[in-house]
């Protein structure tokens, strides 16, 4: 009888995380002018004090809209929290919102203004991500977060921002002054992201953290390949994978043929196993791998795949 009771206690103890509730708490991490920036922390409501990895998430919305707790994101946040991650979803300033308001009022914005406006919107979001990261690092002891395992994750504009943030760390951009000296993320997960440059070709002073890319090759909002015009460049997942391969830098590319911008949200619903595979192998076990999974959607009508730089910038205002 004692052995049976002991076994039941052990089984109950092991099962507690599966039945534990995911709690959400909101914090103000910065006030910038008229913008009060908040973050939501999703974590299991257990008394487990072991340190955990943390995923910092950035929403999508073309830098004109979106919100940190959009309904479609919540199952993903809870799912990852149940799998042992603290998930922190952050506000950031959407830098093209005022441009959209100008267009709605009938004001004209010259096409040549867009690249600089777009670059500024990305930089604004990156600064907010860095400041949110600094806040999480300051809270890491109280929240039992492993500061060596902080992962950044974004959808669409949020994916652009997390890739840009990692690129800036690896190219000694001055905006990294918002982070502690020597800090880097443990990994990056991008749902349809790219890196934007107004200074010509990308240059990497050091290898980035392991990056997982999800992208469709018919994406009409964020490029899958590389686009160059004068000194401006927009470098999508397929091009970035080539650059990482040339540096022998670890990556995981989930490459979807004939898919458009739905890949900005699809992984949160359909690719949890691939995300966990990446986090376990690349972040927790620190394996140095190159994985390229190519997926084709059978029976789907062929989509347009060729777009110009102006198409990508203007499509985000539709």
BAFI-3210 file (N, C-alpha, C; in Angstrom, 3 decimals, decimal comma, padded with zeros to 6 digits):
// residues 318
n [1|2|3|4|5|6|7|8|9|10|11|12|13|14|15|16|17|18|19|20|21|22|23|24|25|26|27|28|29|30|31|32|33|34|35|36|37|38|39|40|41|42|43|44|45|46|47|48|49|50|51|52|53|54|55|56|57|58|59|60|61|62|63|64|65|66|67|68|69|70|71|72|73|74|75|76|77|78|79|80|81|82|83|84|85|86|87|88|89|90|91|92|93|94|95|96|97|98|99|100|101|102|103|104|105|106|107|108|109|110|111|112|113|114|115|116|117|118|119|120|121|122|123|124|125|126|127|128|129|130|131|132|133|134|135|136|137|138|139|140|141|142|143|144|145|146|147|148|149|150|151|152|153|154|155|156|157|158|159|160|161|162|163|164|165|166|167|168|169|170|171|172|173|174|175|176|177|178|179|180|181|182|183|184|185|186|187|188|189|190|191|192|193|194|195|196|197|198|199|200|201|202|203|204|205|206|207|208|209|210|211|212|213|214|215|216|217|218|219|220|221|222|223|224|225|226|227|228|229|230|231|232|233|234|235|236|237|238|239|240|241|242|243|244|245|246|247|248|249|250|251|252|253|254|255|256|257|258|259|260|261|262|263|264|265|266|267|268|269|270|271|272|273|274|275|276|277|278|279|280|281|282|283|284|285|286|287|288|289|290|291|292|293|294|295|296|297|298|299|300|301|302|303|304|305|306|307|308|309|310|311|312|313|314|315|316|317|318]
n.u [000,830|001,925|003,854|002,242|000,956|003,163|003,957|001,760|002,002|004,418|003,703|001,726|003,242|004,925|003,041|002,063|002,901|001,470|-001,138|-001,093|-001,973|-001,651|-000,452|-001,003|000,672|000,941|003,237|004,732|007,296|008,637|008,415|007,871|007,844|004,614|003,930|003,209|004,773|004,088|004,454|003,454|003,663|003,710|003,418|003,868|001,801|003,217|005,103|007,671|010,998|013,067|015,321|014,256|014,089|013,417|011,078|010,875|008,428|007,369|004,757|002,942|002,029|002,757|004,097|002,233|000,079|-001,426|-001,045|000,156|-001,280|-002,972|-005,751|-005,294|-002,703|-002,641|-003,156|-000,730|001,156|000,351|000,700|003,497|004,324|003,355|005,116|007,386|008,605|009,079|007,025|007,170|005,385|005,572|004,768|005,502|006,591|004,779|006,091|005,226|002,671|001,851|002,493|000,669|-001,668|-001,320|-001,555|-004,210|-005,463|-005,221|-002,820|000,264|002,971|006,236|007,635|010,350|010,743|009,923|011,784|013,581|011,751|010,727|013,019|013,503|011,229|011,670|014,047|013,101|011,378|013,263|014,849|012,947|012,556|015,123|015,108|013,001|014,125|016,227|014,752|013,614|015,949|016,692|014,669|015,143|016,106|014,037|012,014|012,984|014,444|016,553|019,237|020,988|019,550|017,682|015,335|014,406|011,450|009,282|006,497|005,933|006,110|007,131|008,863|010,688|011,776|013,015|014,961|016,436|017,326|019,087|020,910|021,989|023,390|025,401|026,753|027,744|026,113|025,141|022,806|022,776|023,706|021,691|021,542|023,038|026,625|028,187|026,075|024,074|021,379|020,005|018,834|016,899|013,648|011,877|008,928|008,217|010,107|012,639|015,687|016,396|018,191|019,760|022,200|023,498|024,995|024,704|026,758|028,585|030,046|030,445|029,383|025,864|023,393|021,848|019,387|015,977|014,021|010,852|009,144|007,272|007,598|006,150|005,541|004,055|004,421|006,632|009,864|010,934|013,250|016,193|016,143|017,310|017,884|019,495|021,180|019,595|018,342|016,520|016,478|015,485|014,404|015,421|017,708|019,149|019,682|021,546|023,672|024,248|024,989|027,351|028,956|029,119|027,265|024,816|021,522|017,958|015,729|012,477|010,888|008,491|006,910|005,132|003,574|002,084|001,815|000,657|002,335|003,323|001,755|001,002|002,975|002,603|000,378|000,644|003,260|004,528|006,031|008,312|009,348|009,963|011,814|013,913|014,500|015,246|017,450|019,223|019,314|019,105|020,738|022,794|023,637|025,414|024,053|022,779|019,707|017,371|014,199|012,017|008,819|005,908|002,728|000,247|-001,764|-002,557|-003,377|-001,096|000,852|001,715|005,149|007,094|008,135|008,667|010,843|009,355|006,794|006,735|007,035|004,804|002,678|002,316|000,775|-001,775]
n.v [-001,215|001,241|001,525|001,908|004,313|006,005|005,869|007,094|009,698|010,453|010,340|012,308|014,545|014,688|015,259|017,774|020,228|019,882|020,380|022,805|026,275|028,798|031,910|035,409|038,429|041,941|044,521|047,776|048,698|050,826|054,389|056,533|059,573|060,267|057,660|054,811|051,940|048,570|045,205|041,787|039,051|035,620|032,748|029,598|028,844|027,749|026,610|026,227|026,964|026,763|028,023|029,321|029,244|032,167|033,596|036,390|038,171|039,777|041,502|041,423|043,634|045,454|047,745|049,668|049,000|046,567|044,550|043,646|041,605|040,311|038,333|035,996|035,266|034,299|031,487|030,378|031,630|030,582|027,880|027,656|028,521|026,446|024,538|025,100|027,595|031,017|033,451|036,547|039,108|042,016|045,558|047,839|050,836|051,769|052,758|053,651|054,444|057,132|057,944|056,473|057,706|060,226|059,610|058,757|061,155|062,281|063,427|063,674|061,425|061,255|058,727|058,212|058,869|056,755|054,527|055,604|056,321|053,800|052,463|053,967|053,332|050,621|050,770|052,146|050,234|048,245|049,478|049,638|046,904|046,228|047,734|046,531|044,016|044,638|045,282|042,777|041,377|042,734|041,868|039,207|037,625|037,684|036,595|034,150|033,575|032,286|033,978|033,419|032,194|033,668|034,217|035,739|036,477|036,897|038,081|038,821|042,240|042,245|040,083|041,080|043,017|041,525|040,097|042,224|043,340|041,352|041,352|043,942|043,668|042,031|043,597|045,754|048,045|051,297|051,400|049,259|050,048|050,222|047,812|045,599|045,555|043,291|041,504|038,979|037,476|034,170|032,845|033,237|033,481|033,637|034,571|034,911|037,084|039,677|041,484|044,915|047,323|050,484|051,030|049,643|046,436|043,775|043,467|041,401|041,397|039,449|036,062|035,479|034,707|031,430|031,043|030,650|030,363|030,917|030,910|031,830|031,380|033,032|035,390|038,523|040,696|040,704|040,210|037,102|036,503|038,354|041,896|044,662|048,138|050,830|052,071|050,774|047,858|044,833|042,013|038,856|035,705|033,517|034,583|035,362|032,913|031,894|033,652|033,050|030,371|030,668|031,718|029,634|029,571|028,600|027,599|027,220|026,479|026,710|026,228|027,231|026,353|028,235|029,734|032,508|035,452|034,268|032,715|034,206|033,809|031,142|029,247|029,445|028,000|025,567|024,612|024,039|021,857|021,974|024,409|023,832|021,811|023,286|025,048|023,240|021,828|023,825|025,987|025,032|022,656|023,576|022,789|022,776|023,335|022,974|023,181|022,607|022,615|021,805|022,522|021,709|022,801|020,874|020,948|023,595|026,735|028,465|031,103|034,604|035,481|037,385|040,496|044,022|046,316|048,589|047,503|045,841|047,686|049,394|047,585|047,120|049,178|048,750]
n.w [000,000|000,810|-001,152|-003,406|-002,781|-002,692|-005,354|-006,573|-005,580|-006,760|-009,480|-009,523|-008,900|-011,132|-013,051|-012,543|-014,002|-016,406|-015,729|-014,595|-014,448|-016,952|-016,309|-016,794|-016,643|-016,594|-017,365|-017,223|-019,297|-020,370|-020,856|-023,420|-024,536|-025,494|-025,459|-023,668|-022,972|-022,773|-021,523|-021,704|-019,578|-019,838|-017,989|-016,294|-013,512|-011,162|-008,318|-009,028|-008,994|-010,764|-013,241|-016,395|-020,015|-022,043|-024,238|-026,185|-027,744|-030,782|-032,281|-035,469|-038,228|-040,154|-039,304|-038,919|-037,402|-035,182|-032,165|-028,905|-027,653|-029,473|-030,435|-031,946|-031,313|-028,718|-028,065|-028,922|-027,229|-024,745|-025,213|-025,579|-023,068|-021,477|-022,272|-020,968|-021,244|-020,432|-021,778|-023,274|-024,446|-026,286|-026,379|-029,046|-030,672|-033,508|-036,294|-038,814|-038,676|-038,564|-041,109|-042,606|-041,686|-042,782|-045,493|-045,563|-045,111|-047,516|-048,166|-049,953|-050,211|-051,159|-053,264|-052,955|-050,368|-048,838|-048,312|-046,328|-044,335|-043,764|-042,851|-040,538|-039,044|-038,550|-037,027|-034,788|-033,682|-033,101|-031,132|-029,088|-028,634|-027,677|-025,305|-023,940|-023,643|-021,931|-019,682|-019,088|-018,490|-016,165|-014,508|-014,341|-012,203|-010,253|-011,835|-012,481|-014,849|-017,340|-018,306|-020,304|-022,191|-023,812|-026,217|-029,269|-031,078|-033,811|-035,814|-039,160|-039,494|-036,927|-037,165|-039,022|-037,365|-035,256|-036,656|-037,688|-035,306|-034,337|-036,440|-036,161|-033,746|-034,632|-036,404|-035,160|-034,697|-033,608|-032,128|-030,439|-028,037|-026,264|-025,058|-022,577|-022,428|-024,568|-024,622|-026,173|-027,966|-027,499|-029,543|-032,582|-033,874|-036,746|-038,280|-041,364|-042,087|-042,712|-043,516|-043,620|-045,471|-045,808|-046,586|-048,575|-049,348|-046,920|-043,989|-041,856|-038,776|-036,969|-036,260|-036,186|-033,611|-033,516|-036,050|-036,853|-039,656|-041,103|-044,093|-047,027|-050,556|-052,208|-051,001|-050,676|-049,103|-047,375|-048,499|-049,902|-051,262|-052,281|-052,649|-054,432|-054,815|-055,980|-053,219|-051,451|-049,846|-049,422|-047,640|-047,792|-046,272|-047,796|-049,007|-046,736|-045,544|-047,352|-046,859|-044,171|-044,450|-045,883|-043,931|-042,238|-040,182|-037,821|-038,850|-039,386|-041,767|-042,682|-045,428|-047,620|-050,499|-052,951|-051,189|-049,543|-047,548|-045,372|-043,919|-041,931|-039,715|-039,635|-038,524|-035,747|-035,279|-036,645|-036,587|-034,171|-033,305|-034,970|-034,118|-031,449|-031,935|-033,041|-030,843|-028,840|-030,005|-031,041|-029,207|-026,488|-026,520|-028,020|-030,594|-033,653|-036,479|-039,858|-041,201|-043,684|-044,553|-047,046|-048,162|-049,942|-051,056|-052,124|-055,065|-055,057|-056,521|-058,664|-057,419|-057,810|-057,869|-058,232|-057,229|-056,811|-054,974|-054,286|-054,362|-052,091|-050,035|-050,423|-050,315|-047,644|-046,802|-047,534]
ca.u [000,000|002,812|004,485|001,228|000,779|004,370|003,911|000,749|002,574|005,407|002,983|001,063|004,277|005,364|001,951|001,620|002,995|000,454|-002,419|-000,906|-002,546|-000,751|-000,859|-000,563|000,858|001,323|004,178|005,211|008,760|009,213|007,532|008,616|006,945|003,210|003,742|003,504|005,032|003,845|004,706|002,704|004,454|002,941|004,248|003,104|001,552|003,718|006,114|008,952|011,930|014,155|015,381|013,656|014,320|012,395|010,817|010,337|007,667|006,968|003,586|002,970|001,084|003,286|004,557|001,140|-000,926|-001,113|-001,029|000,910|-002,132|-003,989|-006,392|-004,701|-001,410|-002,726|-002,921|000,714|001,839|000,026|001,307|004,932|004,470|003,158|006,278|008,514|009,203|008,395|006,771|006,989|004,912|005,832|004,410|006,563|006,015|004,602|006,624|004,611|001,263|001,607|002,543|-000,630|-002,654|-001,142|-002,121|-005,666|-005,929|-005,036|-001,503|001,156|004,295|007,061|008,099|011,728|010,757|009,529|012,862|014,067|010,683|010,659|014,204|013,310|010,221|012,332|014,977|012,292|010,932|014,435|015,187|011,964|012,893|016,307|014,727|012,213|015,097|016,935|013,800|013,537|017,213|016,637|013,693|015,432|016,254|012,693|011,185|013,675|014,740|017,940|019,628|021,754|018,607|016,622|015,079|013,484|010,525|008,360|005,642|005,824|006,914|007,866|009,956|011,684|012,421|013,918|016,119|017,224|017,963|020,238|021,896|022,671|024,354|026,516|027,404|028,178|025,287|025,140|021,588|023,005|024,029|020,539|021,711|024,282|027,801|028,481|024,881|023,442|020,259|020,367|018,250|015,929|012,633|011,270|007,777|008,133|010,871|013,729|016,534|016,363|019,420|019,869|023,646|024,046|025,048|024,865|028,080|028,520|031,332|030,546|028,256|024,670|022,801|021,097|018,152|014,993|013,228|009,672|008,817|006,709|008,326|005,262|005,149|003,970|004,578|008,028|010,500|011,544|014,589|016,867|015,786|018,241|017,637|020,508|021,824|018,595|018,222|015,609|017,080|014,551|014,909|016,208|019,006|019,857|020,185|022,776|024,742|024,613|025,703|028,715|029,676|028,969|026,485|023,676|020,193|016,895|014,863|011,234|010,762|007,208|006,691|003,823|002,833|002,206|002,153|000,058|003,407|003,569|000,979|000,816|003,810|002,082|-000,694|000,949|004,673|005,084|007,062|009,536|009,897|010,591|013,006|014,950|014,881|015,946|018,731|020,116|019,440|019,394|021,861|023,832|024,140|025,793|023,383|022,092|018,537|016,537|013,030|011,230|007,445|005,059|001,296|-000,224|-003,070|-002,858|-003,130|000,200|000,813|002,762|006,327|008,040|007,691|009,729|011,007|008,209|005,624|006,773|006,807|003,441|001,700|002,085|-000,155|-003,104]
ca.v [000,000|002,401|001,678|002,457|005,731|006,716|005,971|008,104|011,012|010,750|010,625|013,605|015,577|014,800|015,756|019,113|021,242|019,703|020,889|024,150|027,360|029,827|033,222|036,562|039,655|043,055|045,456|048,896|048,600|052,110|055,477|057,294|060,632|059,976|056,207|053,946|050,631|047,488|043,826|040,747|037,863|034,386|031,752|028,611|029,223|026,715|027,090|025,755|028,084|026,530|029,054|028,888|030,108|033,207|034,022|037,748|038,142|041,047|041,305|041,912|044,705|046,370|048,962|050,642|048,535|045,357|044,691|042,565|040,494|039,984|037,083|034,862|034,907|033,828|030,045|030,124|032,032|029,621|026,605|027,702|028,607|025,096|023,738|025,442|028,877|032,269|034,181|037,970|039,768|043,424|046,705|048,672|051,947|051,439|053,996|054,086|054,773|058,532|058,011|055,983|058,750|061,272|059,113|058,743|062,543|062,717|064,026|062,876|061,080|060,893|057,335|058,150|059,039|055,528|053,724|056,209|056,194|052,390|052,170|054,595|052,552|049,398|051,129|052,473|048,958|047,555|050,138|049,204|045,511|046,242|048,241|045,471|042,983|045,136|045,154|041,350|041,026|043,280|041,079|037,781|036,927|037,530|035,784|032,868|033,451|032,007|035,092|032,888|031,542|034,592|034,056|036,735|035,823|037,895|037,801|039,874|043,387|041,806|039,226|042,017|043,693|040,647|039,834|043,460|043,492|040,449|041,849|045,106|043,170|041,407|044,583|046,846|049,229|052,110|051,182|048,200|050,685|050,005|046,503|045,462|045,262|041,878|040,651|038,525|036,550|032,756|032,374|034,109|032,744|034,622|034,159|035,785|038,295|040,066|042,568|046,056|048,122|051,693|051,230|048,659|045,031|043,492|043,018|040,750|041,408|038,175|035,179|035,721|033,596|030,547|031,666|029,811|031,114|030,376|031,872|031,363|032,001|033,945|036,428|039,828|041,751|040,666|039,413|035,789|036,617|039,648|042,995|045,784|049,309|051,792|051,614|050,136|046,417|044,108|040,686|037,897|034,492|032,689|035,226|035,336|031,547|031,793|034,371|032,283|029,171|031,057|031,965|028,418|029,959|027,677|028,088|026,238|027,160|026,028|026,896|026,777|026,694|028,735|030,271|033,961|036,005|033,496|032,084|035,071|033,328|029,699|028,442|029,463|027,016|024,293|024,237|024,046|020,813|022,479|025,451|023,147|021,124|024,321|025,533|022,174|021,476|024,959|026,871|024,281|021,746|024,339|022,056|023,633|022,611|023,631|022,389|023,271|021,781|022,363|022,037|022,120|022,634|020,195|021,300|025,018|027,553|029,133|032,506|035,492|035,419|038,459|041,808|045,006|046,904|049,459|046,663|045,388|048,818|049,902|046,560|047,196|050,283|048,385]
ca.w [000,000|000,880|-002,462|-004,318|-002,421|-003,111|-006,799|-006,920|-005,256|-007,789|-010,720|-009,351|-008,961|-012,514|-013,897|-012,147|-015,048|-017,444|-015,242|-014,060|-015,238|-017,468|-015,818|-017,568|-015,867|-017,458|-016,765|-018,038|-019,366|-020,777|-021,265|-024,420|-024,965|-025,193|-025,565|-022,528|-023,560|-021,821|-021,946|-021,009|-019,280|-019,710|-017,321|-015,538|-012,116|-010,257|-007,369|-009,537|-009,043|-011,713|-014,278|-017,652|-021,181|-022,242|-025,613|-026,307|-028,996|-031,382|-033,138|-036,839|-038,538|-041,152|-038,620|-038,872|-036,453|-034,426|-030,709|-028,248|-027,215|-030,465|-030,070|-032,637|-030,737|-027,340|-027,917|-029,087|-025,999|-023,685|-025,587|-025,289|-021,609|-020,954|-022,645|-020,109|-021,578|-020,159|-023,025|-023,012|-025,654|-025,991|-027,200|-029,622|-031,420|-034,927|-036,838|-040,072|-038,443|-038,925|-042,571|-043,065|-041,390|-043,795|-046,757|-045,430|-045,203|-048,892|-048,365|-050,788|-049,707|-052,310|-053,222|-052,485|-048,913|-048,147|-047,721|-045,082|-043,347|-043,409|-042,027|-039,233|-038,320|-038,069|-035,947|-033,611|-033,109|-032,558|-029,864|-028,084|-028,299|-026,818|-023,978|-023,303|-023,264|-020,746|-018,577|-018,751|-017,826|-014,806|-013,759|-014,527|-010,919|-009,689|-012,721|-012,679|-016,275|-017,702|-019,181|-021,438|-023,107|-024,211|-027,654|-029,821|-031,999|-034,321|-036,961|-040,159|-039,066|-035,745|-037,627|-039,558|-036,238|-034,504|-037,507|-037,730|-033,994|-034,287|-037,412|-035,588|-032,766|-035,363|-037,268|-034,279|-034,860|-032,392|-031,348|-029,448|-026,746|-025,390|-024,426|-021,811|-023,242|-024,797|-024,615|-027,410|-027,807|-027,671|-030,791|-033,241|-034,622|-037,638|-039,080|-042,548|-041,821|-043,613|-043,009|-044,522|-045,413|-046,627|-046,744|-049,495|-048,950|-045,494|-043,538|-040,548|-038,079|-036,251|-036,519|-035,367|-032,875|-034,418|-036,543|-037,518|-040,612|-041,776|-045,159|-048,280|-051,663|-052,932|-050,036|-051,328|-048,102|-046,922|-049,554|-049,678|-051,829|-052,097|-053,540|-054,337|-055,647|-055,559|-051,982|-050,611|-050,008|-048,534|-047,720|-047,242|-045,623|-048,706|-049,157|-045,450|-045,362|-048,148|-046,166|-042,984|-044,897|-046,263|-042,676|-041,428|-039,013|-037,757|-039,210|-039,640|-042,734|-043,060|-046,718|-048,143|-051,900|-053,386|-050,034|-049,412|-046,237|-044,279|-043,140|-040,769|-038,557|-039,679|-037,618|-034,375|-035,213|-037,297|-036,576|-032,819|-033,212|-035,593|-033,247|-030,317|-032,447|-033,128|-029,519|-028,119|-030,616|-031,276|-028,043|-025,262|-026,711|-028,735|-031,749|-034,788|-037,548|-040,960|-041,578|-044,685|-044,857|-048,140|-048,092|-051,069|-050,843|-053,334|-055,615|-054,882|-057,708|-058,630|-057,014|-058,308|-056,998|-058,518|-056,755|-056,674|-053,640|-054,046|-054,076|-050,703|-049,125|-050,570|-049,917|-046,205|-046,519|-048,045]
c.u [000,862|003,465|003,516|001,042|001,974|004,381|002,920|001,276|003,567|004,726|002,300|002,065|004,734|004,311|001,562|001,749|001,925|-000,891|-002,309|-001,503|-001,437|-001,277|-000,283|-000,476|001,425|002,187|004,464|006,734|009,423|008,101|008,353|007,690|005,528|002,911|004,160|003,588|004,939|004,299|003,858|003,614|003,510|003,858|003,356|002,987|001,932|004,759|007,515|009,894|013,120|014,132|014,894|014,125|013,161|012,303|010,218|009,725|007,280|005,858|003,835|001,956|001,649|003,808|003,502|000,084|-000,460|-001,072|-000,386|000,030|-003,292|-004,461|-005,722|-003,372|-001,536|-002,560|-001,445|001,471|001,605|000,691|002,793|005,193|004,320|004,340|007,544|009,231|008,401|008,216|006,455|006,619|004,906|005,086|005,670|005,894|005,959|004,889|006,028|003,146|000,947|001,664|001,213|-001,718|-002,549|-001,766|-003,641|-006,255|-005,768|-003,711|-000,637|002,485|005,107|007,595|009,509|011,843|010,568|010,692|013,374|013,019|010,582|011,828|014,052|012,288|010,829|013,250|014,235|011,834|012,092|014,850|014,225|012,202|014,101|015,953|013,872|013,119|015,830|016,042|013,694|014,804|017,221|015,698|014,058|015,557|014,888|011,833|011,789|013,889|016,229|018,380|020,492|020,849|017,404|016,524|014,142|012,731|009,549|007,610|005,612|006,696|007,715|009,028|011,067|012,474|013,398|015,145|017,034|017,977|019,192|021,328|022,673|023,703|025,605|027,228|027,751|027,421|025,187|023,898|021,775|023,476|022,873|020,602|022,966|025,441|028,015|027,272|024,530|022,320|020,747|019,831|017,239|014,960|011,825|010,133|007,600|008,802|011,961|014,558|016,565|017,636|019,288|021,335|024,265|024,032|025,212|026,314|027,946|029,911|031,537|029,314|027,069|024,331|022,106|019,744|017,274|014,102|012,014|009,302|008,201|007,351|007,447|004,753|005,172|004,107|005,998|008,777|011,085|012,993|015,179|016,336|016,785|017,794|018,541|021,182|020,856|018,535|017,283|015,964|016,190|015,221|015,811|017,608|019,808|020,423|021,482|023,943|025,195|025,403|027,144|029,581|029,739|028,299|025,206|022,341|019,265|015,879|013,678|010,689|009,506|007,004|005,260|002,944|003,097|002,419|001,450|001,113|003,806|002,824|000,885|001,693|003,294|000,996|-000,220|002,371|005,319|006,196|008,379|010,178|010,593|011,848|014,181|015,434|015,661|017,346|019,704|020,364|019,840|020,634|023,021|024,463|024,355|025,273|022,915|020,944|017,706|015,409|012,200|009,857|006,666|003,606|000,669|-001,605|-003,451|-002,541|-001,812|000,041|001,923|003,930|007,311|007,441|008,903|009,786|009,823|006,945|005,592|006,501|005,358|002,406|001,392|001,176|-001,560|-003,999]
c.v [001,262|002,659|002,286|003,943|006,559|006,930|007,039|009,512|011,423|011,131|011,980|014,731|015,800|015,481|017,189|020,131|021,117|020,299|022,309|025,186|028,270|031,172|034,314|037,766|040,728|044,047|046,594|048,799|049,900|053,109|056,372|058,344|060,325|058,476|055,503|052,525|049,548|046,156|042,897|039,548|036,684|033,325|030,773|029,026|028,070|027,338|026,644|026,953|027,840|027,611|028,475|029,777|031,097|033,548|035,429|037,869|039,549|040,795|041,831|043,016|045,762|047,679|050,070|050,250|047,291|045,632|043,468|041,385|040,255|038,549|035,863|034,398|034,122|032,312|029,680|030,480|031,001|028,274|026,592|027,830|027,230|024,182|024,174|026,733|030,003|032,970|035,622|038,640|041,274|044,382|047,216|049,744|051,601|052,706|054,475|054,475|056,207|058,727|057,555|057,023|059,891|060,857|059,122|060,142|063,090|063,398|063,095|062,644|060,602|059,472|057,229|058,393|057,712|054,722|054,287|056,103|054,758|052,014|052,759|053,834|051,275|049,718|051,472|051,205|048,212|048,165|049,705|047,751|045,460|046,702|047,223|044,335|043,384|045,027|043,699|040,911|041,528|042,469|039,591|037,010|036,668|036,572|034,409|032,577|033,226|033,051|034,638|032,226|032,448|034,562|035,172|036,122|036,885|037,408|039,014|041,078|043,048|040,906|040,061|042,633|042,793|040,288|041,052|043,649|042,597|040,898|043,041|044,691|042,650|042,359|045,860|048,145|049,985|051,899|050,104|048,751|050,553|048,666|046,497|045,075|043,748|040,970|040,218|037,567|035,122|032,192|033,376|033,221|033,764|033,998|035,176|037,130|038,540|041,133|043,664|046,879|049,347|051,999|050,162|047,259|044,884|043,134|042,507|040,776|040,146|037,343|035,539|034,520|032,677|031,162|030,613|030,698|030,281|031,386|031,147|032,092|032,896|035,060|037,792|040,988|041,832|039,748|038,102|035,806|037,993|040,651|044,127|046,895|050,415|051,276|050,873|048,633|045,823|042,626|039,681|036,622|033,677|033,259|035,162|033,958|031,353|032,487|033,620|031,033|029,508|031,336|030,734|028,741|029,130|028,339|026,901|026,947|026,267|026,792|026,363|027,281|027,172|029,180|031,767|034,345|035,303|032,825|032,980|034,597|031,810|028,912|028,389|028,423|025,619|023,794|024,305|023,011|021,276|023,564|024,821|022,390|022,102|024,744|024,478|021,938|022,652|025,800|026,094|023,399|022,374|023,538|023,016|022,976|023,552|022,708|023,214|022,309|022,483|021,692|022,572|021,843|022,118|020,713|022,759|025,782|028,307|030,623|033,292|035,492|036,565|039,805|042,726|045,567|047,794|048,682|046,271|046,529|049,272|048,884|046,602|048,369|049,971|047,915]
c.w [000,000|-000,474|-003,464|-004,059|-002,883|-004,614|-007,257|-006,669|-006,338|-009,101|-010,667|-009,491|-010,398|-013,373|-013,614|-013,271|-016,116|-017,035|-014,692|-015,005|-015,758|-017,003|-016,709|-016,631|-016,777|-016,693|-017,750|-018,080|-019,809|-021,045|-022,184|-025,014|-024,546|-025,209|-024,278|-023,052|-022,494|-022,402|-021,099|-020,813|-019,058|-019,109|-016,574|-014,078|-011,195|-009,343|-007,780|-009,719|-009,970|-012,788|-015,601|-018,798|-021,323|-023,721|-025,562|-027,698|-029,443|-032,413|-034,550|-037,056|-039,455|-040,600|-038,654|-037,841|-035,746|-032,936|-030,080|-027,830|-028,187|-030,252|-030,699|-032,069|-029,425|-027,192|-028,045|-027,810|-024,894|-023,954|-025,226|-023,788|-020,972|-021,257|-021,916|-020,429|-020,927|-021,501|-022,661|-024,333|-025,416|-026,920|-027,885|-030,465|-032,913|-035,745|-038,138|-039,903|-038,863|-040,437|-043,153|-042,826|-042,391|-045,125|-046,713|-045,512|-046,620|-049,153|-049,209|-050,074|-050,896|-052,150|-052,659|-050,979|-048,179|-047,574|-046,392|-043,976|-042,838|-042,492|-040,626|-038,396|-037,751|-036,897|-034,659|-032,906|-032,463|-031,213|-028,763|-027,681|-027,370|-025,402|-023,225|-022,838|-021,999|-019,512|-018,126|-018,031|-016,384|-013,919|-013,697|-013,222|-010,283|-010,516|-012,996|-014,164|-016,472|-018,725|-020,361|-022,467|-023,369|-025,728|-028,104|-030,995|-032,508|-035,540|-037,872|-039,775|-037,810|-036,107|-038,262|-038,407|-035,487|-035,342|-037,569|-036,419|-033,876|-035,255|-036,842|-034,538|-033,472|-036,307|-036,501|-034,526|-033,535|-031,537|-030,283|-028,108|-025,760|-024,676|-023,556|-022,729|-023,347|-024,839|-026,035|-027,067|-028,045|-028,975|-031,306|-034,017|-035,423|-038,434|-040,211|-042,295|-042,847|-042,909|-044,060|-044,348|-046,300|-046,904|-047,649|-048,914|-047,445|-045,195|-042,112|-039,928|-037,249|-036,584|-035,633|-034,505|-033,871|-034,778|-037,190|-038,379|-041,046|-042,858|-046,345|-049,443|-052,541|-052,015|-050,723|-050,346|-047,543|-047,878|-049,055|-050,156|-051,528|-053,107|-053,338|-055,280|-055,132|-054,282|-051,059|-050,886|-048,977|-048,703|-046,998|-046,773|-046,541|-048,907|-047,860|-045,159|-046,148|-047,443|-044,918|-043,364|-045,255|-045,039|-041,779|-040,088|-038,973|-038,100|-039,407|-040,524|-043,071|-044,260|-047,425|-049,570|-052,130|-052,218|-049,934|-047,952|-045,077|-043,401|-041,957|-039,527|-038,488|-038,700|-036,184|-034,175|-035,633|-037,125|-035,194|-032,685|-033,818|-034,738|-032,051|-030,741|-032,515|-031,745|-028,733|-028,672|-030,653|-030,029|-026,794|-025,403|-027,461|-029,873|-032,919|-036,055|-038,661|-041,374|-042,556|-045,050|-045,928|-048,177|-049,281|-050,738|-052,136|-053,749|-055,498|-056,171|-057,564|-058,343|-057,699|-057,326|-057,213|-058,124|-056,684|-055,262|-053,297|-053,729|-052,611|-049,725|-049,200|-050,141|-048,433|-045,822|-047,013|-046,927]
res [x|x|x|x|x|x|x|x|x|x|x|x|x|x|x|x|x|x|x|x|x|x|x|x|x|x|x|x|x|x|x|x|x|x|x|x|x|x|x|x|x|x|x|x|x|x|x|x|x|x|x|x|x|x|x|x|x|x|x|x|x|x|x|x|x|x|x|x|x|x|x|x|x|x|x|x|x|x|x|x|x|x|x|x|x|x|x|x|x|x|x|x|x|x|x|x|x|x|x|x|x|x|x|x|x|x|x|x|x|x|x|x|x|x|x|x|x|x|x|x|x|x|x|x|x|x|x|x|x|x|x|x|x|x|x|x|x|x|x|x|x|x|x|x|x|x|x|x|x|x|x|x|x|x|x|x|x|x|x|x|x|x|x|x|x|x|x|x|x|x|x|x|x|x|x|x|x|x|x|x|x|x|x|x|x|x|x|x|x|x|x|x|x|x|x|x|x|x|x|x|x|x|x|x|x|x|x|x|x|x|x|x|x|x|x|x|x|x|x|x|x|x|x|x|x|x|x|x|x|x|x|x|x|x|x|x|x|x|x|x|x|x|x|x|x|x|x|x|x|x|x|x|x|x|x|x|x|x|x|x|x|x|x|x|x|x|x|x|x|x|x|x|x|x|x|x|x|x|x|x|x|x|x|x|x|x|x|x|x|x|x|x|x|x|x|x|x|x|x|x|x|x|x|x|x|x|x|x|x|x|x|x|x|x|x|x|x|x]
***
